[in-house]
Amino acid sequence: MHDLLQIGGITDAMRDRLTPHFTIHKLSDGDYPGEAITHIATNGHDGVPADVMTACPNLKMISGYGVGYDAVDTDAAVERGILVTHTPDVLNAEVATTAVMLMLTSYRNFLADEAHARSGNWEANGNAPLSRSADNRRVGILGLGRIGQAIADKLAPFNPEIHYHTRTKRDVDYTYHDTLLGMAEAVEVLICITPGGPSTDKIVNADVMAALGPNGLLINVSRGSVVDEAAMVSALETGKLGYAALDVFEAEPKIPDALKSMTNVILLPHVGSATHETRAAMGDLVVDNLLEHIKTGKVLTPVPETAHLNT
């Protein structure tokens, strides 16, 4: 038996697969045998606190639930030879669907229209105001990785003009911009699907939002840290930015009160991948990585920073 530290929750199905191979200790219990811990199961939000990693000198592998892993210090993991995994691909389609739904909902004003119908205002006061078409829009994607490409694919029926900004140009038929500001000036919709971490912290700043403009729509399905939240609130209040549709926030689960009162903003509680099917697939991959490691010393989906350790 191996000793596994559980950070955050796991499903019953995950626990059933893990218990024949691991003695599971919960960080939330406050007392765990640090010297004995060889594996950690965590999630993208909680990651692994620095003091916990230090307290586990025999740690060999961290299995993450989610595609984001900026809450894990991968530099420290590499220095100690610790493999870190995440759950890419299995959530691509669902997060892409969420991004497309946010765009459609914002342009077509569906939330206000639904409230208009439900409240009785349609019968009492007549038709709701006209909305805007989501077709033929210029859409910029910040981060054209697996999920970014899935978003572009799912937008195709709406005949968008796709632009993208990444560190390196891709072999795709979309319009590439070597600066985020340049892309923001060229598009009507900016969809953020870039990883979090220091390199992208507040990369969508006041200048980018002003370039997107008073009719522009900012969609964030990546990490709250990617957008300067205070600057976004100010831009929305002053009309420098027209609309926002957000699934992630800087200090989750806290959402700025100012955003809650804005009718030009859509707010979701970080549910981009939150379907039964996708979450089950993510849980399976977390366990698959752990079981593969104790069997072969390798993992299935290492994060890029630790991929060279997977030998």
C-alpha contacts under 8 A as a table, 3 or more apart, distances in Angstrom:
res1	aa1	res2	aa2	distance
1	M	20	P	7.81
1	M	21	H	5.29
1	M	22	F	5.19
1	M	23	T	6.46
2	H	21	H	6.38
2	H	22	F	4.64
2	H	23	T	6.04
2	H	37	I	7.62
2	H	38	T	6.80
2	H	39	H	7.74
3	D	22	F	5.46
3	D	23	T	4.87
3	D	24	I	6.17
3	D	25	H	7.36
3	D	36	A	6.10
3	D	37	I	4.85
3	D	38	T	5.82
3	D	39	H	6.54
4	L	22	F	5.96
4	L	23	T	5.99
4	L	24	I	4.90
4	L	25	H	6.07
4	L	37	I	5.73
4	L	38	T	6.35
4	L	39	H	4.77
4	L	40	I	5.38
4	L	41	A	7.11
5	L	24	I	5.97
5	L	25	H	4.86
5	L	26	K	5.78
5	L	27	L	6.48
5	L	32	Y	7.60
5	L	37	I	6.43
5	L	39	H	6.35
5	L	40	I	4.69
5	L	41	A	6.31
6	Q	9	G	7.33
6	Q	10	I	7.83
6	Q	24	I	6.60
6	Q	25	H	5.91
6	Q	26	K	4.76
6	Q	27	L	5.99
6	Q	40	I	5.97
6	Q	41	A	5.05
6	Q	42	T	6.25
7	I	26	K	6.37
7	I	27	L	5.48
7	I	28	S	7.22
7	I	40	I	7.30
7	I	41	A	6.09
7	I	42	T	4.73
7	I	43	N	7.33
7	I	46	D	7.07
7	I	47	G	7.69
7	I	48	V	7.62
8	G	27	L	7.71
8	G	28	S	7.57
8	G	42	T	6.12
8	G	43	N	6.87
8	G	46	D	6.86
9	G	42	T	7.98
10	I	14	M	6.25
10	I	15	R	6.76
10	I	283	G	7.72
11	T	14	M	5.17
11	T	15	R	6.27
11	T	283	G	7.46
12	D	15	R	5.01
12	D	16	D	6.06
13	A	16	D	5.15
13	A	17	R	6.49
14	M	17	R	5.31
14	M	18	L	6.20
14	M	283	G	6.23
14	M	284	D	6.82
14	M	287	V	6.50
15	R	18	L	5.02
15	R	19	T	5.92
16	D	19	T	5.76
16	D	20	P	7.66
17	R	20	P	6.73
17	R	287	V	7.26
18	L	21	H	5.62
18	L	22	F	5.78
18	L	287	V	6.92
19	T	22	F	5.14
19	T	23	T	6.42
19	T	24	I	7.16
25	H	29	D	7.88
25	H	32	Y	6.05
26	K	29	D	5.45
26	K	30	G	7.49
26	K	31	D	7.96
26	K	32	Y	7.19
27	L	30	G	5.51
27	L	31	D	7.02
27	L	32	Y	6.81
29	D	32	Y	7.70
33	P	36	A	5.46
33	P	37	I	6.47
34	G	37	I	5.35
34	G	55	A	5.27
34	G	56	C	4.49
34	G	57	P	7.24
35	E	55	A	7.20
35	E	56	C	5.49
35	E	57	P	6.05
35	E	58	N	6.27
36	A	56	C	7.37
36	A	58	N	6.85
37	I	40	I	7.57
37	I	56	C	5.89
37	I	57	P	8.00
37	I	58	N	6.37
37	I	59	L	5.87
38	T	56	C	7.50
38	T	58	N	5.51
38	T	59	L	4.08
38	T	60	K	5.25
38	T	61	M	6.77
39	H	59	L	5.77
39	H	60	K	5.97
39	H	61	M	5.01
39	H	62	I	5.80
39	H	63	S	7.64
39	H	290	L	7.66
40	I	59	L	7.77
40	I	61	M	6.51
40	I	62	I	4.71
40	I	63	S	6.09
41	A	62	I	6.02
41	A	63	S	4.88
41	A	64	G	6.02
41	A	65	Y	7.61
41	A	286	V	7.44
42	T	46	D	6.74
42	T	47	G	5.81
42	T	48	V	7.13
42	T	62	I	7.37
42	T	63	S	6.32
42	T	64	G	5.02
42	T	65	Y	6.10
43	N	46	D	5.68
43	N	47	G	5.58
43	N	64	G	4.99
43	N	65	Y	4.36
43	N	66	G	6.08
43	N	69	Y	7.76
44	G	47	G	5.44
44	G	64	G	6.51
44	G	65	Y	6.19
44	G	66	G	5.46
44	G	67	V	7.16
44	G	68	G	5.30
44	G	69	Y	5.09
44	G	70	D	7.14
44	G	71	A	6.32
45	H	69	Y	7.96
45	H	71	A	6.48
46	D	49	P	7.71
46	D	71	A	6.45
47	G	64	G	7.57
47	G	69	Y	6.80
47	G	70	D	7.53
47	G	71	A	4.39
47	G	72	V	4.92
48	V	52	V	6.51
48	V	53	M	6.55
48	V	71	A	6.54
48	V	72	V	5.30
48	V	73	D	7.55
49	P	52	V	5.30
49	P	53	M	6.52
49	P	71	A	7.81
49	P	72	V	7.42
50	A	53	M	5.23
50	A	54	T	6.24
50	A	73	D	7.52
51	D	54	T	5.04
51	D	55	A	6.06
52	V	55	A	4.98
52	V	56	C	6.45
53	M	56	C	5.34
53	M	57	P	7.44
53	M	59	L	7.62
54	T	57	P	6.30
56	C	59	L	5.46
59	L	82	I	6.77
60	K	81	G	7.15
60	K	82	I	4.81
60	K	83	L	6.43
61	M	82	I	5.19
61	M	83	L	4.64
61	M	84	V	5.86
61	M	85	T	7.98
61	M	290	L	7.79
61	M	293	H	7.71
62	I	82	I	7.24
62	I	83	L	6.19
62	I	84	V	4.73
62	I	85	T	6.29
63	S	84	V	5.98
63	S	85	T	4.92
63	S	86	H	6.33
63	S	286	V	5.70
63	S	287	V	7.85
63	S	289	N	6.64
63	S	290	L	6.51
64	G	67	V	7.87
64	G	69	Y	7.13
64	G	84	V	7.24
64	G	85	T	5.52
64	G	86	H	4.57
64	G	87	T	6.89
64	G	286	V	6.29
65	Y	86	H	5.91
65	Y	87	T	5.99
65	Y	282	M	6.28
65	Y	283	G	6.67
65	Y	286	V	5.93
66	G	69	Y	7.40
66	G	86	H	5.77
66	G	87	T	5.12
66	G	88	P	7.20
66	G	282	M	6.86
67	V	86	H	5.34
67	V	87	T	5.00
67	V	88	P	5.04
67	V	91	L	7.88
68	G	86	H	7.17
68	G	195	P	6.47
68	G	196	G	7.18
69	Y	72	V	5.65
69	Y	86	H	6.99
70	D	73	D	7.19
70	D	195	P	7.74
70	D	196	G	5.87
70	D	197	G	5.22
73	D	76	A	5.49
73	D	77	A	6.35
74	T	77	A	4.75
74	T	78	V	6.00
74	T	84	V	7.43
74	T	305	E	6.63
74	T	306	T	7.40
75	D	78	V	5.21
75	D	79	E	6.23
75	D	305	E	7.86
76	A	79	E	5.08
76	A	80	R	6.36
77	A	80	R	5.24
77	A	81	G	5.99
77	A	82	I	4.77
77	A	83	L	6.94
77	A	84	V	7.44
77	A	306	T	7.82
78	V	81	G	4.90
78	V	82	I	5.86
78	V	83	L	7.41
78	V	305	E	7.40
78	V	306	T	6.11
78	V	309	L	7.91
79	E	82	I	7.74
81	G	309	L	6.79
82	I	306	T	7.63
82	I	309	L	7.78
83	L	299	V	7.91
83	L	302	P	6.85
83	L	306	T	5.71
83	L	307	A	7.65
83	L	309	L	6.49
83	L	310	N	7.13
84	V	302	P	5.68
84	V	303	V	5.95
84	V	306	T	6.26
85	T	286	V	7.93
85	T	289	N	7.26
85	T	299	V	7.39
85	T	300	L	7.85
85	T	301	T	5.49
85	T	302	P	4.17
85	T	303	V	5.22
86	H	286	V	7.28
86	H	301	T	6.23
86	H	302	P	6.49
86	H	303	V	6.24
87	T	90	V	6.69
87	T	91	L	7.73
87	T	282	M	5.86
87	T	285	L	6.25
87	T	286	V	6.88
87	T	301	T	6.84
88	P	91	L	6.58
88	P	92	N	7.27
88	P	301	T	7.45
89	D	92	N	5.11
89	D	146	R	7.01
89	D	147	I	7.80
90	V	93	A	7.55
90	V	278	T	6.59
90	V	281	A	6.31
90	V	282	M	6.44
91	L	94	E	5.43
91	L	95	V	6.21
91	L	273	S	5.90
91	L	278	T	5.91
91	L	282	M	7.39
92	N	95	V	5.58
92	N	96	A	6.12
92	N	146	R	6.62
92	N	147	I	4.79
92	N	150	A	6.49
93	A	96	A	5.10
93	A	97	T	6.09
93	A	147	I	7.19
93	A	150	A	6.28
93	A	151	I	7.91
94	E	97	T	5.01
94	E	98	T	6.30
94	E	272	G	6.52
94	E	273	S	5.24
94	E	274	A	7.87
94	E	275	T	7.77
94	E	278	T	7.17
95	V	98	T	5.00
95	V	99	A	6.33
95	V	147	I	7.07
95	V	221	V	7.25
95	V	272	G	4.64
95	V	273	S	5.25
96	A	99	A	5.12
96	A	100	V	6.29
96	A	147	I	6.17
96	A	148	G	7.39
96	A	150	A	5.77
96	A	151	I	4.57
96	A	154	K	7.15
96	A	272	G	7.96
97	T	100	V	5.16
97	T	101	M	6.06
97	T	151	I	7.18
97	T	154	K	7.24
98	T	101	M	5.05
98	T	102	L	6.13
98	T	221	V	7.82
98	T	272	G	5.45
98	T	273	S	7.84
99	A	102	L	5.15
99	A	103	M	6.36
99	A	151	I	6.99
99	A	191	I	7.51
99	A	219	I	7.12
99	A	220	N	7.84
99	A	221	V	6.51
99	A	272	G	7.76
100	V	103	M	5.11
100	V	104	L	6.21
100	V	151	I	6.92
100	V	154	K	7.18
100	V	155	L	6.70
101	M	104	L	5.11
101	M	105	T	5.89
102	L	105	T	5.13
102	L	106	S	6.06
102	L	219	I	7.25
102	L	245	A	5.91
102	L	246	L	7.90
102	L	266	I	7.49
103	M	106	S	5.28
103	M	107	Y	6.21
103	M	134	A	7.41
103	M	217	L	7.99
103	M	219	I	7.32
103	M	245	A	7.34
104	L	107	Y	5.29
104	L	108	R	5.90
104	L	134	A	6.05
105	T	108	R	5.35
105	T	109	N	5.59
105	T	110	F	5.15
105	T	111	L	6.97
106	S	109	N	5.14
106	S	110	F	7.01
106	S	243	Y	7.60
106	S	244	A	7.94
106	S	245	A	6.99
106	S	264	N	7.72
106	S	265	V	7.76
106	S	266	I	7.11
107	Y	131	S	6.48
107	Y	132	R	5.09
107	Y	133	S	6.09
107	Y	134	A	5.60
108	R	131	S	4.98
108	R	132	R	5.52
108	R	133	S	6.44
108	R	134	A	7.08
109	N	112	A	5.75
109	N	113	D	6.24
109	N	131	S	5.76
109	N	132	R	7.72
110	F	113	D	4.95
110	F	114	E	5.90
111	L	114	E	5.19
111	L	115	A	6.26
112	A	115	A	5.07
112	A	116	H	6.06
113	D	116	H	4.89
113	D	117	A	6.30
113	D	128	A	6.35
114	E	117	A	5.20
114	E	118	R	6.06
115	A	118	R	5.01
115	A	119	S	5.80
116	H	119	S	5.51
116	H	120	G	6.58
116	H	121	N	5.31
116	H	122	W	5.91
116	H	128	A	6.71
117	A	120	G	5.69
117	A	121	N	6.31
117	A	122	W	5.47
117	A	123	E	7.99
118	R	121	N	7.71
119	S	122	W	7.82
120	G	123	E	5.52
120	G	124	A	6.22
121	N	124	A	4.86
121	N	125	N	5.24
121	N	126	G	6.83
122	W	125	N	5.47
122	W	126	G	4.67
122	W	127	N	5.51
122	W	128	A	6.86
123	E	126	G	5.85
134	A	137	R	6.45
134	A	158	F	7.02
135	D	158	F	4.80
135	D	159	N	6.12
135	D	160	P	6.68
136	N	158	F	6.27
136	N	159	N	5.05
136	N	160	P	4.72
136	N	161	E	6.84
137	R	159	N	7.43
137	R	160	P	4.92
137	R	161	E	6.18
137	R	187	V	7.95
137	R	188	E	6.64
137	R	189	V	7.50
138	R	160	P	5.78
138	R	161	E	4.67
138	R	162	I	6.15
138	R	163	H	7.32
138	R	186	A	7.61
138	R	187	V	4.80
138	R	188	E	5.31
138	R	189	V	6.41
139	V	160	P	6.45
139	V	161	E	6.04
139	V	162	I	5.09
139	V	163	H	5.98
139	V	187	V	5.57
139	V	188	E	6.05
139	V	189	V	4.71
139	V	190	L	6.07
139	V	191	I	7.45
140	G	162	I	5.98
140	G	163	H	4.48
140	G	164	Y	5.20
140	G	165	H	7.57
140	G	183	M	6.53
140	G	184	A	7.11
140	G	187	V	5.84
140	G	188	E	7.63
140	G	189	V	5.91
140	G	190	L	4.74
140	G	191	I	6.15
141	I	144	L	6.37
141	I	148	G	6.57
141	I	162	I	7.48
141	I	163	H	6.23
141	I	164	Y	4.66
141	I	165	H	6.51
141	I	190	L	5.97
141	I	191	I	4.91
141	I	192	C	6.22
141	I	193	I	7.16
142	L	148	G	7.72
142	L	164	Y	5.89
142	L	165	H	5.21
142	L	166	T	6.60
142	L	180	L	7.55
142	L	190	L	7.14
142	L	191	I	6.05
142	L	192	C	4.90
142	L	193	I	5.84
142	L	194	T	5.94
143	G	148	G	6.04
143	G	164	Y	7.08
143	G	165	H	6.20
143	G	166	T	5.36
143	G	192	C	6.86
143	G	193	I	5.36
143	G	194	T	4.41
143	G	195	P	7.77
144	L	147	I	7.18
144	L	148	G	4.33
144	L	149	Q	5.67
144	L	164	Y	6.55
144	L	165	H	7.21
144	L	166	T	6.47
144	L	193	I	7.58
144	L	194	T	7.69
145	G	148	G	5.03
145	G	149	Q	6.01
145	G	194	T	7.83
146	R	149	Q	5.33
146	R	150	A	6.32
147	I	150	A	4.89
147	I	151	I	6.18
147	I	193	I	7.11
148	G	151	I	5.09
148	G	152	A	6.36
148	G	193	I	6.17
149	Q	152	A	5.03
149	Q	153	D	6.18
150	A	153	D	5.01
150	A	154	K	6.18
151	I	154	K	5.17
151	I	155	L	6.16
152	A	155	L	5.17
152	A	156	A	6.42
152	A	162	I	7.12
153	D	156	A	5.37
154	K	157	P	7.13
155	L	158	F	5.61
155	L	159	N	7.14
155	L	160	P	6.74
156	A	159	N	5.34
156	A	160	P	6.44
161	E	174	Y	7.75
162	I	174	Y	5.44
162	I	175	T	6.41
163	H	174	Y	5.57
163	H	175	T	4.51
163	H	176	Y	5.88
163	H	177	H	7.30
163	H	183	M	7.00
163	H	187	V	7.49
164	Y	174	Y	6.99
164	Y	175	T	6.26
164	Y	176	Y	5.21
164	Y	177	H	6.18
164	Y	183	M	7.07
165	H	169	K	7.93
165	H	176	Y	6.04
165	H	177	H	5.19
165	H	178	D	6.20
165	H	179	T	6.60
165	H	180	L	5.99
165	H	183	M	6.90
166	T	169	K	6.55
166	T	177	H	7.83
166	T	178	D	7.25
167	R	178	D	7.42
169	K	176	Y	6.59
169	K	178	D	7.94
177	H	180	L	6.91
177	H	182	G	6.39
177	H	183	M	5.61
178	D	182	G	7.49
179	T	182	G	5.27
179	T	183	M	6.51
180	L	183	M	5.12
180	L	184	A	6.17
180	L	208	V	7.18
181	L	184	A	5.06
181	L	185	E	6.31
181	L	207	D	7.27
181	L	208	V	5.23
181	L	211	A	6.87
182	G	185	E	5.26
182	G	186	A	6.57
183	M	186	A	5.12
183	M	187	V	6.37
184	A	187	V	5.52
184	A	188	E	7.66
184	A	190	L	6.85
184	A	208	V	5.99
184	A	209	M	7.44
184	A	211	A	5.49
184	A	212	L	4.94
185	E	208	V	7.90
185	E	211	A	4.82
185	E	212	L	5.69
186	A	212	L	7.86
187	V	190	L	7.04
187	V	212	L	6.79
187	V	216	G	7.88
188	E	212	L	6.36
188	E	213	G	7.96
188	E	215	N	7.13
188	E	216	G	4.85
188	E	217	L	6.38
189	V	212	L	7.47
189	V	216	G	5.76
189	V	217	L	4.74
189	V	218	L	6.00
189	V	219	I	7.47
190	L	212	L	7.58
190	L	216	G	7.83
190	L	217	L	6.31
190	L	218	L	4.99
190	L	219	I	6.05
191	I	218	L	6.22
191	I	219	I	4.67
191	I	220	N	5.90
191	I	221	V	7.51
192	C	218	L	7.86
192	C	219	I	6.12
192	C	220	N	4.75
192	C	221	V	6.06
192	C	222	S	5.84
192	C	226	V	7.76
193	I	220	N	6.84
193	I	221	V	5.78
193	I	222	S	4.48
193	I	223	R	7.82
194	T	200	T	7.69
194	T	222	S	5.89
194	T	223	R	7.75
194	T	226	V	7.76
195	P	200	T	7.22
195	P	222	S	6.44
195	P	223	R	6.88
196	G	199	S	7.57
196	G	200	T	5.83
196	G	201	D	6.74
196	G	222	S	7.22
196	G	223	R	5.49
196	G	224	G	7.99
196	G	225	S	6.40
196	G	226	V	6.16
197	G	200	T	5.78
197	G	201	D	6.02
197	G	225	S	7.60
198	P	201	D	5.10
200	T	203	I	5.14
200	T	225	S	7.61
200	T	226	V	5.58
201	D	225	S	5.32
201	D	226	V	4.96
201	D	227	V	7.24
201	D	228	D	7.97
202	K	205	N	5.83
202	K	225	S	5.79
202	K	226	V	4.61
202	K	227	V	4.56
202	K	228	D	4.53
202	K	229	E	7.94
203	I	226	V	5.59
203	I	227	V	6.20
203	I	228	D	7.29
204	V	207	D	7.93
204	V	208	V	5.72
204	V	209	M	6.94
204	V	226	V	6.17
204	V	227	V	4.69
204	V	228	D	6.12
205	N	208	V	5.34
205	N	209	M	6.35
205	N	227	V	6.41
205	N	228	D	5.31
205	N	231	A	6.61
205	N	232	M	7.68
206	A	209	M	5.17
206	A	210	A	6.07
206	A	228	D	7.36
206	A	231	A	5.40
206	A	232	M	6.90
206	A	235	A	7.22
207	D	210	A	5.10
207	D	211	A	6.15
208	V	211	A	5.07
208	V	212	L	6.30
209	M	212	L	4.98
209	M	213	G	6.41
209	M	218	L	7.87
209	M	232	M	7.21
209	M	235	A	7.07
209	M	240	K	7.22
209	M	241	L	5.89
210	A	213	G	4.99
210	A	214	P	7.66
210	A	235	A	7.26
210	A	240	K	5.40
210	A	241	L	6.14
212	L	215	N	7.60
212	L	216	G	5.06
212	L	217	L	7.41
212	L	241	L	6.68
213	G	216	G	5.02
213	G	240	K	5.55
213	G	241	L	5.00
213	G	242	G	6.52
214	P	239	G	5.53
214	P	240	K	4.87
214	P	241	L	4.50
214	P	242	G	4.23
214	P	243	Y	7.89
215	N	241	L	6.71
215	N	242	G	4.61
215	N	243	Y	7.13
216	G	241	L	5.98
216	G	242	G	5.11
216	G	243	Y	6.17
217	L	241	L	7.32
217	L	242	G	6.13
217	L	243	Y	4.59
217	L	244	A	5.39
217	L	245	A	7.42
218	L	243	Y	6.29
218	L	244	A	4.63
218	L	245	A	6.24
218	L	246	L	7.97
219	I	244	A	5.81
219	I	245	A	4.75
219	I	246	L	5.70
220	N	223	R	7.25
220	N	224	G	7.51
220	N	227	V	7.94
220	N	245	A	6.64
220	N	246	L	5.04
220	N	247	D	6.14
220	N	248	V	6.49
221	V	246	L	6.63
221	V	247	D	5.35
221	V	248	V	6.12
221	V	270	H	7.94
221	V	272	G	6.71
222	S	226	V	7.44
222	S	247	D	8.00
222	S	248	V	6.82
223	R	226	V	5.65
223	R	227	V	7.95
223	R	248	V	5.75
223	R	249	F	6.91
223	R	250	E	7.58
224	G	227	V	5.99
224	G	229	E	7.75
224	G	248	V	4.87
224	G	249	F	3.88
224	G	250	E	4.18
224	G	251	A	7.44
225	S	228	D	7.02
225	S	229	E	7.98
225	S	249	F	7.12
225	S	250	E	5.17
227	V	232	M	7.44
227	V	250	E	7.88
228	D	231	A	5.36
228	D	232	M	6.15
229	E	232	M	4.95
229	E	233	V	6.24
229	E	249	F	7.65
229	E	250	E	6.72
230	A	233	V	5.21
230	A	234	S	6.33
231	A	234	S	5.09
231	A	235	A	6.04
232	M	235	A	5.01
232	M	236	L	6.10
232	M	241	L	7.68
233	V	236	L	5.24
233	V	237	E	6.11
233	V	258	A	7.04
233	V	259	L	6.80
234	S	237	E	5.07
234	S	238	T	6.10
235	A	238	T	5.29
235	A	239	G	5.90
235	A	240	K	4.82
235	A	241	L	5.11
236	L	239	G	5.16
236	L	240	K	6.24
236	L	241	L	5.02
236	L	242	G	6.18
236	L	243	Y	6.91
236	L	244	A	7.99
237	E	240	K	7.84
238	T	241	L	7.68
239	G	242	G	5.86
242	G	264	N	7.23
243	Y	264	N	5.18
243	Y	265	V	5.77
244	A	264	N	6.77
244	A	265	V	4.83
244	A	266	I	6.40
245	A	265	V	5.61
245	A	266	I	4.49
245	A	267	L	6.18
246	L	249	F	7.43
246	L	265	V	7.71
246	L	266	I	6.08
246	L	267	L	5.18
246	L	268	L	6.13
247	D	267	L	6.18
247	D	268	L	4.59
247	D	269	P	5.87
247	D	270	H	4.66
247	D	271	V	6.64
247	D	272	G	6.73
248	V	252	E	7.28
248	V	268	L	7.38
248	V	269	P	6.96
248	V	270	H	5.22
249	F	252	E	5.47
249	F	253	P	7.44
249	F	254	K	7.49
249	F	255	I	6.58
251	A	254	K	5.47
251	A	255	I	7.24
252	E	255	I	6.80
253	P	269	P	7.37
255	I	259	L	7.22
255	I	260	K	7.55
256	P	259	L	5.61
256	P	260	K	7.01
257	D	260	K	5.22
257	D	261	S	6.93
258	A	261	S	5.70
258	A	262	M	6.91
259	L	262	M	5.39
259	L	265	V	6.84
260	K	265	V	7.86
260	K	267	L	7.64
262	M	265	V	5.62
263	T	266	I	7.80
268	L	271	V	6.61
271	V	274	A	4.72
273	S	278	T	6.32
273	S	279	R	6.90
274	A	278	T	6.84
274	A	279	R	6.27
275	T	278	T	5.39
275	T	279	R	6.00
276	H	279	R	5.43
276	H	280	A	6.05
277	E	280	A	5.27
277	E	281	A	6.36
278	T	281	A	5.06
278	T	282	M	6.19
279	R	282	M	4.96
279	R	283	G	6.13
280	A	283	G	5.09
280	A	284	D	6.16
281	A	284	D	5.04
281	A	285	L	6.30
282	M	285	L	5.20
282	M	286	V	6.34
283	G	286	V	5.12
283	G	287	V	6.41
284	D	287	V	5.25
284	D	288	D	5.97
285	L	288	D	4.78
285	L	289	N	6.04
286	V	289	N	5.41
286	V	290	L	6.54
287	V	290	L	5.08
287	V	291	L	6.11
288	D	291	L	5.20
288	D	292	E	5.96
288	D	300	L	7.55
289	N	292	E	5.15
289	N	293	H	6.18
289	N	299	V	5.09
289	N	300	L	5.59
289	N	301	T	7.10
290	L	293	H	5.19
290	L	294	I	6.52
290	L	299	V	7.30
291	L	294	I	5.38
291	L	295	K	6.17
292	E	295	K	5.07
292	E	296	T	5.86
292	E	297	G	6.95
292	E	298	K	6.22
292	E	299	V	5.62
292	E	300	L	7.23
293	H	296	T	5.39
293	H	297	G	4.31
293	H	298	K	4.79
293	H	299	V	5.35
294	I	297	G	5.77
294	I	298	K	7.99
295	K	298	K	7.94
297	G	310	N	7.80
297	G	311	T	7.92
298	K	310	N	5.31
298	K	311	T	6.46
299	V	302	P	6.32
299	V	310	N	6.61
302	P	306	T	6.23
302	P	307	A	5.30
302	P	310	N	7.37
303	V	306	T	5.73
303	V	307	A	6.07
304	P	307	A	5.08
305	E	308	H	7.50
306	T	309	L	5.48
306	T	310	N	7.18
307	A	310	N	5.36
308	H	311	T	6.96
